[in-house]
């Protein structure tokens, strides 16, 4: 999901948008949107962040797209993101 990558971005005034597959990341996305700690990592970001349920919402119009996925998911997520970027 990239919360570790997003923290420095937030601290420097950027506005990252977080997306993750519904079947995998809903608890983490809900926590980060509420400003709560990541349920698996126990670490909160410096402020609540925008989360979206569709990858197209996350990548459309983005200046930078950072993918934080496992090796198994890299191709699928890259292809999905490319369709909307």
N, C-alpha and C positions, 0 to 999 in steps of 0.2 A: 504494500500500500504506500510505502514511502514516507511515513511520518518522520523518520529520521532525516530524510532529505529535505522535507518541507520546513522543519524547524528553523534552520538558518535562513531560509527564504522569508519566513514570517518575521524573523528578527531584523531583517533588512528592508522591511516594508512591502514585500511582495504579497500577493494574495493567491496562494495555491488553492486549487480545486481538487478535492479527493473523490475518486471513484474506485469501486471494487465490485466484483461480481456479487449479486444479491445472495447467492447460495453460500458465499464464503465470508464476506466482510461486513455484513449488516451491523453486528454488534460494535465493531470498531468504528464504522462510519457514524453511527448514532452517538457514540461516546465523544468522538472528536468534534462533531457538530455542536455538542452541548458543552464543550470545554472540559469534559471529564477525561480522566486518564484512559489511555488505550487499554482495553480489557486484557490483552495478552502481555503487554509490556509493562503496564503499571505506570506509564509516564504520560503526562499531559503536555500538549503543545502550549505555547505561551498565550494563546487565545483560541476561541472557537474558530473553526474553519468551515468553508462552504463544502458540502458534500452533495453529490448527484448520483442518481441511480442509473443513468445511461452514459456510456462512454462518450458518445457524441457530444453531450453537454460539457464534458470535462475537457475535450480537446479542441472543439470548434473555436477558432479565433485565438487560440493560445499562442503566446510568444515562445514558450518553451514547453515541451512535453517530456516528462521524465517517467520512465517505466520502472517500477520496483516490483518485479515479479520473479517467481521461481523459473528455473530453466525450462521446466515442463510447460509453463504458461506463456513464455516469452513470444513464441511465434503467433499464437492465437491473439494475445493482447495487441501485439504490434499490427497484425492485420486488421483487427477491429478498429484500432485507433486511426490507422491510415485511411480507412474508408470515410472517416468523418473530419479529418484534419484539413 
